[in-house]
Amino acid sequence: MVCIALVILAVSMNISLIMFKTGSMSPTIPTGSVAVVKEISADEIRVGDVITVDREEGQLPVTHRVVEVHTQSPGEALVQMKGDANPIVDPGMYRVETVRKVLWSVPELAKVIVWFGNPYVLGGISLIAALGVLWAFWPKKDEGDDASERSGDA
């Protein structure tokens, strides 16, 4: 029930998770962290926000801190960003209509998620779950059956 409620909340509120593979946002968000992000419109972006923007096809999204916002038209902005650990701002500006704002992050959680994605771990979890279901539905001997067997033997 909790998982279903969390999925409904995530879908209805445009919330998702992202994993950090680089240290460009260290020490604020170190490598191996998982962040909870919420999709927001360009009108809501503020200097100091940590946001994720999509780049051209074939490139991974980038998550950095906003250092400049230039509103172009309602619902569109040019955003200049910089990683906290980077000495200079990102080259070029990002033209965005929506971005994903980092709400909070958990260090080292990405390593746990990747570990659970290992086929051997998933197989082991599936095997344990199957054994639990088998045990739960295995026919059990009723105490009444024992009493009738004993009285029938006499």
C-alpha positions as CSV (number, residue, x, y, z in Angstrom):
1,M,0.0,0.0,0.0
2,V,2.8,2.4,0.9
3,C,4.5,1.7,-2.5
4,I,1.3,2.4,-4.4
5,A,0.7,5.6,-2.5
6,L,4.2,6.8,-3.2
7,V,3.9,6.0,-6.9
8,I,0.6,7.9,-7.1
9,L,2.1,10.9,-5.3
10,A,5.2,10.9,-7.5
11,V,3.2,10.8,-10.7
12,S,0.7,13.4,-9.6
13,M,3.3,15.8,-8.3
14,N,5.9,15.3,-11.1
15,I,8.5,13.9,-8.6
16,S,11.3,11.5,-9.6
17,L,14.8,10.4,-8.6
18,I,18.1,11.0,-10.2
19,M,21.5,9.5,-9.4
20,F,24.8,11.4,-9.4
21,K,27.7,9.8,-11.2
22,T,30.1,12.7,-11.0
23,G,31.3,15.0,-8.2
24,S,30.6,18.3,-9.9
25,M,28.1,19.2,-7.1
26,S,30.4,18.1,-4.2
27,P,30.4,18.6,-1.3
28,T,26.7,19.6,-1.4
29,I,25.7,16.5,-3.4
30,P,28.6,14.0,-3.5
31,T,29.1,11.3,-6.2
32,G,26.8,8.3,-5.5
33,S,24.0,10.4,-4.1
34,V,20.3,10.1,-5.1
35,A,18.2,13.2,-5.3
36,V,14.5,13.7,-5.2
37,V,13.6,16.2,-8.0
38,K,10.3,17.9,-8.9
39,E,9.5,19.3,-12.3
40,I,8.9,23.1,-12.3
41,S,8.3,25.6,-15.0
42,A,11.0,28.1,-16.2
43,D,9.1,30.9,-14.4
44,E,9.8,29.3,-11.0
45,I,13.6,29.0,-11.4
46,R,15.6,31.2,-9.0
47,V,19.3,31.9,-8.7
48,G,20.8,29.4,-6.2
49,D,18.4,26.6,-7.1
50,V,20.0,23.2,-8.0
51,I,18.3,22.0,-11.1
52,T,18.5,19.3,-13.7
53,V,18.2,20.2,-17.4
54,D,18.0,17.9,-20.4
55,R,20.7,18.3,-23.0
56,E,20.8,17.3,-26.7
57,E,19.9,13.8,-27.6
58,G,22.6,11.3,-26.7
59,Q,23.9,13.4,-23.8
60,L,23.0,12.8,-20.1
61,P,21.1,15.6,-18.3
62,V,23.2,18.0,-16.2
63,T,22.5,19.0,-12.6
64,H,24.1,22.2,-11.4
65,R,23.4,25.3,-9.4
66,V,21.7,28.3,-11.2
67,V,23.9,31.4,-11.3
68,E,21.8,33.5,-13.7
69,V,18.3,33.4,-15.0
70,H,17.1,35.5,-18.0
71,T,13.4,35.3,-18.7
72,Q,12.8,35.2,-22.5
73,S,9.0,34.9,-22.6
74,P,6.3,33.5,-20.3
75,G,7.3,29.9,-19.7
76,E,10.8,30.2,-21.2
77,A,14.2,31.2,-19.8
78,L,17.9,31.1,-20.5
79,V,19.7,29.6,-17.5
80,Q,23.4,29.8,-16.7
81,M,24.6,27.1,-14.3
82,K,27.7,26.0,-12.5
83,G,28.7,22.9,-10.5
84,D,29.6,23.6,-6.9
85,A,33.0,21.8,-7.4
86,N,33.7,23.4,-10.8
87,P,35.9,26.4,-11.0
88,I,34.0,28.0,-13.9
89,V,30.4,28.2,-15.1
90,D,29.1,25.8,-17.7
91,P,29.8,26.7,-21.3
92,G,26.8,28.3,-22.9
93,M,23.4,28.8,-21.5
94,Y,20.4,26.4,-21.4
95,R,17.1,27.5,-23.0
96,V,14.4,25.8,-20.9
97,E,10.7,25.6,-20.5
98,T,10.7,23.1,-17.6
99,V,13.5,21.8,-15.4
100,R,13.7,19.4,-12.4
101,K,14.5,21.1,-9.1
102,V,16.4,19.2,-6.5
103,L,14.4,19.0,-3.3
104,W,16.8,17.0,-1.2
105,S,19.4,14.2,-1.7
106,V,20.7,11.2,0.1
107,P,24.5,10.5,-0.1
108,E,25.6,6.9,-1.0
109,L,22.0,5.7,-1.9
110,A,22.9,5.3,-5.6
111,K,25.3,2.5,-4.6
112,V,22.6,0.6,-2.8
113,I,20.1,1.0,-5.7
114,V,22.8,-0.2,-8.2
115,W,23.6,-3.2,-5.9
116,F,19.9,-4.2,-5.8
117,G,19.9,-4.0,-9.6
118,N,22.5,-6.8,-9.8
119,P,20.9,-9.8,-11.5
120,Y,22.2,-12.2,-8.8
121,V,20.7,-10.0,-6.0
122,L,17.4,-9.8,-7.9
123,G,17.4,-13.5,-8.5
124,G,18.1,-14.2,-4.8
125,I,15.3,-11.8,-3.7
126,S,12.9,-13.5,-6.2
127,L,13.9,-17.0,-4.9
128,I,13.3,-15.9,-1.2
129,A,9.9,-14.4,-2.1
130,A,8.9,-17.6,-4.0
131,L,9.9,-19.8,-1.0
132,G,7.9,-17.5,1.3
133,V,4.8,-17.9,-1.0
134,L,5.3,-21.6,-1.2
135,W,5.6,-21.9,2.6
136,A,2.5,-19.7,3.1
137,F,0.3,-21.8,0.8
138,W,1.8,-25.3,1.6
139,P,-1.0,-27.6,2.9
140,K,-0.9,-27.8,6.6
141,K,-2.1,-30.7,8.7
142,D,-5.0,-29.8,10.9
143,E,-5.0,-30.7,14.6
144,G,-8.4,-32.3,14.0
145,D,-6.9,-34.6,11.5
146,D,-4.4,-35.9,14.1
147,A,-7.2,-36.6,16.6
148,S,-9.3,-38.5,14.1
149,E,-6.3,-40.6,13.0
150,R,-5.6,-41.5,16.7
151,S,-9.2,-42.5,17.4
152,G,-9.4,-44.5,14.2
153,D,-6.3,-46.5,15.2
154,A,-7.9,-47.6,18.5
